[in-house]
Amino acid sequence: MSWLHDLILQTWRNVWAHKLRSALTMFGIAWGIASIIFMMAIGDGFKIGYRQSLHVMGTDIIILWGGRTSQQVGDQRAGRYIRLTSADAEAIRSECPLVQHVTPELDRYLRASSPHNAGRFSVHGVAPVYQHIRSMTLAQGRLMSDEDFRACRAVCIIGEQVRQQLFASRPAVGAQIRLEDIPFTVIGELKKKDQNNSYNGFDGEKILLPYSTMARHFPDPRPYVGVGAVDNIILMPRSADDHEAALRQVKTLLGRRHGFSPTDEGALWVWDTVRSARMVNGVFESMQVFLAFVALVTLGLGGLGVMNIMLVAVAERTREIGIKMAVGAPPGRILIEFFLEALLLTLGSGLVGVAFACLASHLVSQLPLPTMFAGLPITRTTAALAFGTLAAVGLLAGLYPARRASQLMPVDALRYE
């Protein structure tokens, strides 16, 4: 391995002989490769952060509200209002195999009071599965059960801000509150959730009841909405890949039940969090491509600097090349020598850039970060792209000077002044 040792020493001498030019060139390589890692990590950080923010609201959920028809179907006129009901939720559960979970939701703004304080809060009647698909976890107590739902029990779960206002530092689980003078027992307290999106208020400001209890005590007071009317229906497809097919099943079923076309976009208002996440991912991926292209330009300029240094080295060592060839060194040995020298120069500065990017990304990820930004994660894809790009730049930067050195004629090289 003495030839490799001599090659490293020769590379170091060549770099040291042109310190400023070499430093600027190596900085260009190091910063170019670090920029690629930063740009990819920024995009991944935003994508992961957005997925986490959606997961806080719910896991791959689709939310349906009744809308207003825009198409005429049979003898049904356009412009009718669609009122979703709890029976619709039951029909979806039994007739849509691509839907894993479904729950109706009633939403009221009611006065709540405890022995210590009172206030008005958003109160929601839901099925027990709502707690799962909305990614809710408890700080104290227990979740609603199927038995609470079937028996129409007067129990509730309160959000963190509701507990703070009604009980302050006192224990809430097991205590009694009154909703519009009807007593309810607090069975659970939701854990504080960092939430930056919602469709009807943040979870910390809510009180949850079994849907059956809510429908009994606080039905919709408007006579024209009909019996069993709900504010919205939440469903979760069996998998994220099935979300479009599941939504088509649901629209077909509800269209048949309410007399509207499944293609009528106005009949139902839909928030599909899976589609929203994919759209946002597409935006971030486009941003990554653009920023990575800018970083590649920087890295390419650094590669041109390496090529320039190696061409200067070839010119300065022309007589040395001629002597080596005269004593029997084949052109292939000369080519390999200069090529490996350029590769070592590129990879050395590139590894400095990789180390800097990894350290900086780790430090940034330890800082307090915005809700929709998950730091600077360096994935395997990012690392593979960075090293692959670095190797390609080293190959292209070293090949031309090395080939030029290997094609020198020994007689001309010895005559070179």
N, C-alpha and C positions, 0 to 999 in steps of 0.2 A: 504493500500500500504506500511505498515511498513516493510513487509518482503522484498519488492523490495529495500527499503532504506537500510536495513541491508545487503542485498546481494551486493549492490554497495559498501558499506563500507568494507565488507569482501574482495571484489575483490581488492579494493584500498590497503588494508593492505597486501594482498598477493603479489601485484605488488611491493609495497614499501619495502617489506621484501627482495626482490631479484631485487634490482634496476637495476643493470647492465644487468643481464640476461633478465629482462622484457623489458628494453629499447631497447636492440638489437632485441628482438623478435618483439616488436611493430614497430620498424623501418623497419624490414623485411616485415611485413604486409603492412605498410603505403607505402613503396617504391614499393612493388609488385603491389598494386592496382593503384598507380600513374603511374607505368610503363605501365600497360595495357591501361590506358586512353591515355597516351602519344603516344603509338604505334598505337592505332586506330586513334587518331587525326592526326598523321603525315600522315598516309595513306589517310585519308579523305581530308587533306589539299592539297596533291599532286593531288588527283583525281579532286577535285573542281578547283584547279588552272589550270590543263590541259584542263578541259572542258571550263573554262573561256577563255583560250588562243585560243581554237578552235572557240569559239563564237565570239571572236574579228575578226577572219578571215571570219567567215560565220556560219550561223545557219543550221546545219545538211545538208551540201551541198555535192554534188558529182560533180567532175570536170572531163571532158572527153577531151582527145586529140586523134587525128588520129594517128594510129600506122602503123604496117606493118604485113600483114597476115602471119600466119604460117601454115595454112591448105589450101588445094585445095578444092574448092567448085564448082561442075559441071565443066564447061570449064574455070573457073577462076583459074589461077595459084596462087600458094603460093608466098609470097614475094612481093605482091603489096602494095603500100602505100595507106592508106585511108585518103582522104581529107574531113574533115567535112565542111559543108556549112551552111549558114543561113537558107536554106530550111530544113535542118535536124532539126534545132531548132524549126521551125514552125511545122514540122511533129510530133515532140515529144510533143509539146504543145497540138496538136489536137488529137493525137492517143494514148497517154499514160496516162490513167486516174489516175494512182498512182503518177504522177508527178504534184506537185502543181505549181511550177514556173520554168521557163527555160529562159536562155538568151544566145545568141551568144556573143563572145568577140573577138574583133580585138585588136592587140597589136602592136604599133609602137614606135620607139624611135625617137622623133622629136625635132627640135630646137624650143624653145618658147622664145618670147621676149615681154617685156613690155616697157613703156617709160623710165623705170628706170634701168632695168638690163635684162640679157638674160641667157639662159642655155639650156641644152638638158635633156629631161625628158621622162619618159615612159607614152605614151598617149594611152588610152583605149576607144574603141567604144563599148558601152553596151546598153542594153535595160533598161528602167527606173526601172524595178523590181530588177535589179542588186544591186541597192542601199539598198534594203531591205534585200536580202538574204546574202549580204556581211556585214551586221550589221554596216552600215555607218550612222553617225550622223553629223549634221552641226554645225559649230561655228557661221557662218554668212550666210545670203542669203536663197536660196531655193534649193530643189532638182530638178533634171530633171523630166519633166512631159511627159505623153503620147503625148501631143500636140507637144512638142519639138521633139519627136521621129518621129511623122507622118509628120511634116512640115520640117524635116531636118534642124532645126534651128542651126545657128552657135553660140551655147552657150556651156559653159564648167563649170565644177566644179574642183577646184584645191585643192590639199592636203596642209597640213600645212607647209611642208618644201618647196613646190613650192612657196607658198605665201611669205614665208620668203625671198627666193632668188629673186623673181621678184618684190616684193613690199616692203619688209622690214616692217616697222611699218605703212606704208600707207594703207588706205582702198583698198581692192581688189574687193569687190562685186560691180558690175556696171562698173568696169573698163574694158578696152579692152586689149587683148594680141594677138599676131600674132603667129600662128603655121605654120612654113615654108611660111611666108608672107601672110597667109590667116587670116583675122581678126576674132576673137571670143570674145564674151562678157562673162565675168565671172559672173555667176549667184549664185554661192555658194562656200563656203570655208569649207572643212572638219575639224571637230574637231580633235585635236591631239589624236592619238591612240597609246597606249602601245602595240606594236605588235612584237611578236618574231617568227612568222612563216608566210610564204606566199608561193604562187606558182609562182608569177611573179613580186615580188617587194612589198615593203611596201606601204600602202595606202597614207601615207604622202608625198610620192615622185611621185604621179601620177596626171595626168590630165584626167578627164573623159569627154567624148563627147557622144551625142546620137549615137547609132550604125549606123543609117541611114546616119547621117552627116559624120561619119568616113568613111563609105563605099564609099560615093560619092567623098570625097576629098582625101582620103588616102587609096585606095584599095591596095591589095597585088600586088607588081610590078612583081612578077614572073609569066610568062605566063602559065606555066604548072599546076598551082594550080587550075585554072578554075574560072569561075564567081561565086561570092558569097562565096568564101572560107573564113573560119574563123580560128582563132588560136586555140580556144577551145570553149566548150559549158559547161555552169554551170547549174545544175539543183538542185532542192530542192524537195524531196519526200513529200507526204502529211503528213507523220509522220515518226519519226525515226524508228519505228518498221517495216515500209513498205520499208525501203531503199533497201533491197536485191531484193524484188519483183519488185520495181520500176526500179532498174538497169537491171533486166532481161527483162522487157518490152522494155526498151530503146535499149538494145543490140539486141533484136529480131528485132525491127523496123529498126535500122541502118544496121543490117546484111542483111535484105531484100533490103534495099535501095542501099547498096554498094556491095552486093554480097559476104558476108563472113559469116561464121558460128557464131552463138551467143556464142558458146563455145570456140571460138578462142581467147585466152588470149592476143595474140600479136596485134590483129586488132585495139584494143582501149587501150590507157593508161588511167587508172582510178585512181583517188584519192578520196576514199570514207571516208570522215571525221567521219562518224558515226562508221564505222568499226574500224578506227584508234583509236577513243576514247574508244571503247569497249575493244580493245586489250590492250591499256595502262591501263584501269581500271583493267583488269585481272592481269596484272603485279603488280599493286599496291595492289590488294587484296591478292595476294600470299605473297607479302612482309608483309602485315598486319598480315596474319596468322602466318608466321614465327616469327615475332617480338612479337606477342601476346603470342606465345608458350614460348618464352624465359621469358617473364614477368610472365607467369603462373608458370614456374619453380621457379622463385624467390618468388612468392606468396605462392607456396606450401611449400617451405622451411620455410617461416614465419609461416605457419600453423602447421608445425611439431614442431616449437619452442613453439607455444601456447599449443600444446598437451603435450610437455615435462614439461612446467610450471604447467599445471593442474595435471599431474601425480605426480609431486613433492608435490603439494598442497594436493593431496589425501593422500600421504604417511605421510606428516607432521600433517594432521588433522585426522588421523585414530582414535585416542582415542575420539576426538570430535564427529566423525561419530558414534562410538560405543555408546556414551552417548545419542545422539539424538535418535538412534534406541531403546535404552533401555527404554527411557521415552515415546516411542510410535510413533516416526516418521517413516512413511512407507518408503520402498525403493524408491518408486516413487518420494517422496519429496526430498530425497537425490539426486536422478538422476537429477531432475529438477534444484536443487540448483547449482550443479556443472556444469551442461550443460549451464545454463544461465550465470554463471560466465565466462565460456570460450567464450560464444557468445558476452558478453559485452566487453571483452578484445579484441576480434577480430574486432567487429564492431567499437569500439572506435578508435583503431589505423587505421582501414580502412577509417573512415570518415576524419581523419586527412590527410590521403593520397589523398582522393578525393578533399578535400578543397585545398590542395597544388597544385594538378594537374589543377584544375579549375582556380586558381589564376595565375599560371605560363602560362597556355594556353592563358588566356585573355591578359596577358602582352606581350607575343610573338606576338599575333595577332595585337597588336597596333604598332608594329615596322615596318619600311620600309621592304618589303618582295620582294623576286625575283618574276618575272612575273608568273612562273609556280607553285608557292606555295602560297596557300591561308591561311596560318597561321595554327592554331591548333583548328579547330572547334570541339566542343564536341556535338555530335549528340545524339538523344534519344537512338539509338542502342548502342552507346558507353557507355552511362550511365547505360542502362539496363544490358549490359554485365558485367560492372564493379561491380554493386551491386549484380547481380546474382552470380558472381564468389566469391565475398566476403562472401555472405551468405552461399554458398556451403562450402567454406573453414572453416568458423566458425562452421558449422554443423559437418563436419568431424573431426575437431580438438577437439571439446568438447564432442562428443558422447562417444568415447572410455573411457576417464578418468571418465566421469559421470557414465557410466555403471559399471565400475570397482568399483567405490565408493559405488554404490547402492547394489552391490552383496556381500559386506563385511558382515561377520557374526558378530553380536553384541558381542558375547563372545570373539572372536578372536580380534576384534577391541579394546575392553577394555583392553585386555592383552598386546596390542602392546606397546613397549617401543621406 
